[in-house]
Amino acid sequence: MDTRYYMIIIKGEIKTTEVMSCVYDTETHKWNVKFNNGKSYLYAYMNVEKLTKPDVLNPKSYRISREGREFFDIDAISVFRGRQESYWHICFKDGSERDYHERDLHIAESCLNDKRSADVFQYIKQIAELSNIRNEETGEKLLPKRFDKITYVGNEVALAKYLNPSLLNTGKRGGEYVPIFPFGCNNSQYNAVKNAMESDKCNTRTAGNR
């Protein structure tokens, strides 16, 4: 059974690597499952799911962990959608493969998967090309090279808020604005910006009520 294209679920358990063939008999309305050990069993229709046509994801766009341990060197990800839940088939660069229930994984998706965020990031990369900051020895432009290395931007980091301002809603605390300073700030700078933002908010409301 080719694990890249099929996922076999029997009574809620992933059995793909143990199965040689899985065929549904329309006359008996049962699944005929033959295992790699040579044994065959008949299963009621609802006890078996033969999943095909997985969603193929870009490994660079996800951070995946299980029980607090992050996965590294992921080469390919296929997601199979079942009746009640989804299952992830993950291939690693060392040639090994693993199957997981989605509920057992902690999955963080890059904000660059969102078209709006990706478009803004692409625009920033184009602006970086105009920068004349160079390596003094080689003459190579530095900013474009740095941006080309960025393939993942988590939704929780400041950059994601700049790429998609709608995410700034998570930056409000009890109706107050919480400024984001990607390059750091001191206490007086923080208060100055915060007061300016809140004052602008008040002025906008006042003008709207005239």
C-alpha positions as a Markdown table, in Angstrom:
| # | Residue | x | y | z |
|---|---|---|---|---|
| 1 | Met | 0.0 | 0.0 | 0.0 |
| 2 | Asp | 1.6 | 3.3 | -1.1 |
| 3 | Thr | 1.5 | 5.5 | 1.9 |
| 4 | Arg | 1.8 | 8.7 | -0.2 |
| 5 | Tyr | -1.6 | 8.1 | -1.8 |
| 6 | Tyr | -3.6 | 6.0 | 0.6 |
| 7 | Met | -4.4 | 6.0 | 4.3 |
| 8 | Ile | -6.2 | 3.0 | 5.8 |
| 9 | Ile | -8.1 | 3.5 | 9.1 |
| 10 | Ile | -9.6 | 0.5 | 10.8 |
| 11 | Lys | -11.7 | 1.0 | 13.9 |
| 12 | Gly | -10.2 | 4.4 | 14.4 |
| 13 | Glu | -6.6 | 3.2 | 14.2 |
| 14 | Ile | -4.1 | 4.0 | 11.4 |
| 15 | Lys | -3.1 | 0.7 | 9.7 |
| 16 | Thr | -1.7 | 1.7 | 6.4 |
| 17 | Thr | 1.8 | 0.2 | 6.8 |
| 18 | Glu | 0.3 | -3.1 | 7.9 |
| 19 | Val | -2.1 | -3.5 | 4.9 |
| 20 | Met | -1.4 | -5.1 | 1.6 |
| 21 | Ser | -4.8 | -4.5 | 0.0 |
| 22 | Cys | -8.1 | -3.1 | 1.0 |
| 23 | Val | -11.1 | -3.8 | -1.3 |
| 24 | Tyr | -14.8 | -3.1 | -0.7 |
| 25 | Asp | -17.2 | -5.8 | -1.8 |
| 26 | Thr | -20.4 | -4.3 | -3.1 |
| 27 | Glu | -22.3 | -7.6 | -2.8 |
| 28 | Thr | -21.5 | -8.4 | 0.8 |
| 29 | His | -21.1 | -4.7 | 1.8 |
| 30 | Lys | -17.9 | -5.5 | 3.6 |
| 31 | Trp | -14.3 | -4.5 | 3.4 |
| 32 | Asn | -11.9 | -7.3 | 2.5 |
| 33 | Val | -8.6 | -6.4 | 4.1 |
| 34 | Lys | -5.4 | -8.4 | 3.5 |
| 35 | Phe | -2.5 | -7.7 | 5.8 |
| 36 | Asn | 1.2 | -8.0 | 5.1 |
| 37 | Asn | 1.4 | -11.1 | 7.4 |
| 38 | Gly | -0.9 | -12.9 | 4.9 |
| 39 | Lys | -4.0 | -12.9 | 7.0 |
| 40 | Ser | -7.3 | -11.5 | 5.7 |
| 41 | Tyr | -10.4 | -10.2 | 7.5 |
| 42 | Leu | -13.8 | -8.9 | 6.6 |
| 43 | Tyr | -14.9 | -5.6 | 8.2 |
| 44 | Ala | -18.3 | -3.8 | 8.2 |
| 45 | Tyr | -18.4 | -0.7 | 6.0 |
| 46 | Met | -18.3 | 1.8 | 9.0 |
| 47 | Asn | -15.3 | 0.1 | 10.5 |
| 48 | Val | -12.9 | 1.0 | 7.7 |
| 49 | Glu | -11.9 | 4.2 | 5.9 |
| 50 | Lys | -9.8 | 4.0 | 2.7 |
| 51 | Leu | -8.7 | 7.6 | 2.3 |
| 52 | Thr | -7.2 | 8.9 | -1.0 |
| 53 | Lys | -6.4 | 12.2 | -2.7 |
| 54 | Pro | -4.6 | 13.9 | 0.3 |
| 55 | Asp | -3.9 | 17.6 | 0.5 |
| 56 | Val | -0.2 | 18.1 | -0.1 |
| 57 | Leu | 1.3 | 20.9 | 2.1 |
| 58 | Asn | 4.5 | 22.8 | 1.9 |
| 59 | Pro | 6.7 | 21.7 | 4.8 |
| 60 | Lys | 8.3 | 25.1 | 5.0 |
| 61 | Ser | 4.9 | 26.7 | 5.9 |
| 62 | Tyr | 4.3 | 24.7 | 9.1 |
| 63 | Arg | 5.9 | 24.1 | 12.5 |
| 64 | Ile | 4.8 | 20.7 | 13.9 |
| 65 | Ser | 5.4 | 19.2 | 17.3 |
| 66 | Arg | 4.1 | 16.3 | 19.3 |
| 67 | Glu | 4.2 | 16.1 | 23.1 |
| 68 | Gly | 6.4 | 19.2 | 23.2 |
| 69 | Arg | 9.0 | 17.9 | 20.8 |
| 70 | Glu | 9.2 | 19.7 | 17.5 |
| 71 | Phe | 9.7 | 17.9 | 14.2 |
| 72 | Phe | 12.7 | 18.8 | 12.1 |
| 73 | Asp | 13.9 | 17.9 | 8.6 |
| 74 | Ile | 10.4 | 17.4 | 7.2 |
| 75 | Asp | 10.5 | 16.6 | 3.5 |
| 76 | Ala | 6.8 | 16.2 | 2.7 |
| 77 | Ile | 3.4 | 16.5 | 4.3 |
| 78 | Ser | 0.1 | 14.8 | 3.1 |
| 79 | Val | -3.1 | 15.3 | 5.0 |
| 80 | Phe | -6.0 | 12.8 | 4.6 |
| 81 | Arg | -9.5 | 13.9 | 5.5 |
| 82 | Gly | -11.6 | 11.2 | 7.2 |
| 83 | Arg | -15.2 | 11.1 | 8.3 |
| 84 | Gln | -14.6 | 12.5 | 11.8 |
| 85 | Glu | -11.0 | 13.8 | 11.7 |
| 86 | Ser | -7.9 | 14.3 | 9.7 |
| 87 | Tyr | -4.7 | 12.3 | 9.5 |
| 88 | Trp | -1.2 | 13.5 | 8.7 |
| 89 | His | 1.4 | 11.5 | 6.8 |
| 90 | Ile | 4.8 | 13.1 | 7.3 |
| 91 | Cys | 8.0 | 12.1 | 5.4 |
| 92 | Phe | 11.4 | 13.1 | 6.8 |
| 93 | Lys | 14.6 | 13.8 | 4.9 |
| 94 | Asp | 16.2 | 10.7 | 6.3 |
| 95 | Gly | 13.7 | 8.5 | 4.4 |
| 96 | Ser | 11.5 | 7.6 | 7.4 |
| 97 | Glu | 7.7 | 8.2 | 7.3 |
| 98 | Arg | 5.2 | 8.5 | 10.2 |
| 99 | Asp | 1.4 | 8.7 | 10.4 |
| 100 | Tyr | -0.4 | 10.8 | 13.0 |
| 101 | His | -3.9 | 11.7 | 14.1 |
| 102 | Glu | -4.2 | 15.5 | 13.7 |
| 103 | Arg | -5.5 | 15.8 | 17.2 |
| 104 | Asp | -2.2 | 14.4 | 18.5 |
| 105 | Leu | -0.1 | 17.2 | 16.8 |
| 106 | His | 0.5 | 20.8 | 17.6 |
| 107 | Ile | 0.4 | 22.6 | 14.2 |
| 108 | Ala | 1.4 | 26.2 | 13.7 |
| 109 | Glu | 0.8 | 27.6 | 10.2 |
| 110 | Ser | 2.9 | 30.4 | 8.6 |
| 111 | Cys | 0.9 | 33.6 | 8.1 |
| 112 | Leu | 2.5 | 33.7 | 4.6 |
| 113 | Asn | -0.1 | 31.1 | 3.6 |
| 114 | Asp | -2.6 | 33.9 | 3.7 |
| 115 | Lys | -2.6 | 35.7 | 0.3 |
| 116 | Arg | -2.8 | 39.2 | 1.8 |
| 117 | Ser | 0.2 | 38.6 | 4.1 |
| 118 | Ala | 2.2 | 36.9 | 1.3 |
| 119 | Asp | 1.5 | 39.9 | -1.1 |
| 120 | Val | 2.7 | 42.4 | 1.5 |
| 121 | Phe | 5.8 | 40.3 | 2.3 |
| 122 | Gln | 6.6 | 40.1 | -1.4 |
| 123 | Tyr | 6.3 | 43.9 | -1.7 |
| 124 | Ile | 8.7 | 44.3 | 1.2 |
| 125 | Lys | 11.1 | 42.0 | -0.5 |
| 126 | Gln | 10.9 | 44.1 | -3.7 |
| 127 | Ile | 11.6 | 47.2 | -1.6 |
| 128 | Ala | 14.6 | 45.4 | 0.0 |
| 129 | Glu | 16.1 | 45.0 | -3.5 |
| 130 | Leu | 16.4 | 48.8 | -3.7 |
| 131 | Ser | 18.5 | 48.9 | -0.6 |
| 132 | Asn | 22.2 | 49.7 | -1.2 |
| 133 | Ile | 23.4 | 48.1 | 2.0 |
| 134 | Arg | 26.2 | 45.7 | 0.8 |
| 135 | Asn | 28.8 | 43.3 | 2.1 |
| 136 | Glu | 32.0 | 45.4 | 2.1 |
| 137 | Glu | 34.1 | 42.5 | 0.8 |
| 138 | Thr | 31.9 | 41.0 | -1.8 |
| 139 | Gly | 29.6 | 43.9 | -2.8 |
| 140 | Glu | 26.6 | 41.6 | -2.4 |
| 141 | Lys | 23.3 | 43.3 | -1.3 |
| 142 | Leu | 22.5 | 42.1 | 2.2 |
| 143 | Leu | 18.8 | 42.7 | 2.7 |
| 144 | Pro | 17.5 | 40.7 | -0.2 |
| 145 | Lys | 19.6 | 37.7 | 0.9 |
| 146 | Arg | 18.1 | 37.9 | 4.4 |
| 147 | Phe | 14.6 | 38.1 | 3.2 |
| 148 | Asp | 15.1 | 35.1 | 0.8 |
| 149 | Lys | 15.8 | 33.0 | 3.8 |
| 150 | Ile | 12.5 | 33.7 | 5.5 |
| 151 | Thr | 10.0 | 31.0 | 4.5 |
| 152 | Tyr | 8.0 | 30.8 | 7.8 |
| 153 | Val | 6.4 | 33.6 | 9.8 |
| 154 | Gly | 4.3 | 32.5 | 12.7 |
| 155 | Asn | 1.1 | 34.3 | 13.4 |
| 156 | Glu | 2.3 | 35.1 | 17.0 |
| 157 | Val | 5.3 | 37.3 | 15.9 |
| 158 | Ala | 5.3 | 41.0 | 15.4 |
| 159 | Leu | 6.0 | 40.8 | 11.7 |
| 160 | Ala | 2.7 | 38.9 | 11.1 |
| 161 | Lys | 0.8 | 41.9 | 12.5 |
| 162 | Tyr | 2.5 | 44.2 | 10.1 |
| 163 | Leu | 1.8 | 41.9 | 7.1 |
| 164 | Asn | -1.8 | 41.6 | 8.0 |
| 165 | Pro | -3.1 | 44.4 | 10.3 |
| 166 | Ser | -6.3 | 42.6 | 11.0 |
| 167 | Leu | -4.3 | 40.4 | 13.4 |
| 168 | Leu | -3.7 | 43.6 | 15.5 |
| 169 | Asn | -7.0 | 42.8 | 17.2 |
| 170 | Thr | -5.0 | 40.4 | 19.3 |
| 171 | Gly | -2.9 | 43.3 | 20.4 |
| 172 | Lys | -5.7 | 45.0 | 22.3 |
| 173 | Arg | -6.0 | 44.6 | 26.0 |
| 174 | Gly | -9.2 | 45.6 | 27.6 |
| 175 | Gly | -9.9 | 48.2 | 24.9 |
| 176 | Glu | -6.4 | 49.7 | 25.2 |
| 177 | Tyr | -3.9 | 49.7 | 22.4 |
| 178 | Val | -0.7 | 47.7 | 22.9 |
| 179 | Pro | 2.0 | 49.0 | 20.5 |
| 180 | Ile | 4.4 | 46.7 | 18.8 |
| 181 | Phe | 8.1 | 47.7 | 18.7 |
| 182 | Pro | 10.0 | 45.3 | 16.5 |
| 183 | Phe | 13.3 | 47.0 | 17.3 |
| 184 | Gly | 12.7 | 47.7 | 21.0 |
| 185 | Cys | 12.0 | 50.8 | 22.9 |
| 186 | Asn | 12.3 | 52.5 | 26.3 |
| 187 | Asn | 9.5 | 53.3 | 28.7 |
| 188 | Ser | 9.0 | 56.9 | 27.6 |
| 189 | Gln | 8.9 | 55.9 | 23.9 |
| 190 | Tyr | 6.3 | 53.2 | 24.7 |
| 191 | Asn | 4.1 | 55.6 | 26.6 |
| 192 | Ala | 4.4 | 58.3 | 23.9 |
| 193 | Val | 3.4 | 56.1 | 21.1 |
| 194 | Lys | 0.6 | 54.5 | 23.1 |
| 195 | Asn | -0.8 | 57.9 | 24.1 |
| 196 | Ala | -0.6 | 59.1 | 20.5 |
| 197 | Met | -2.5 | 56.1 | 19.2 |
| 198 | Glu | -5.2 | 56.4 | 21.9 |
| 199 | Ser | -5.5 | 60.2 | 21.3 |
| 200 | Asp | -5.9 | 59.6 | 17.6 |
| 201 | Lys | -8.6 | 57.1 | 18.4 |
| 202 | Cys | -10.4 | 59.7 | 20.5 |
| 203 | Asn | -10.0 | 62.5 | 17.9 |
| 204 | Thr | -11.5 | 60.2 | 15.3 |
| 205 | Arg | -14.5 | 59.5 | 17.4 |
| 206 | Thr | -15.0 | 63.1 | 18.2 |
| 207 | Ala | -14.8 | 64.2 | 14.6 |
| 208 | Gly | -17.3 | 61.5 | 13.6 |
| 209 | Asn | -19.8 | 62.8 | 16.1 |
| 210 | Arg | -19.8 | 66.4 | 14.8 |
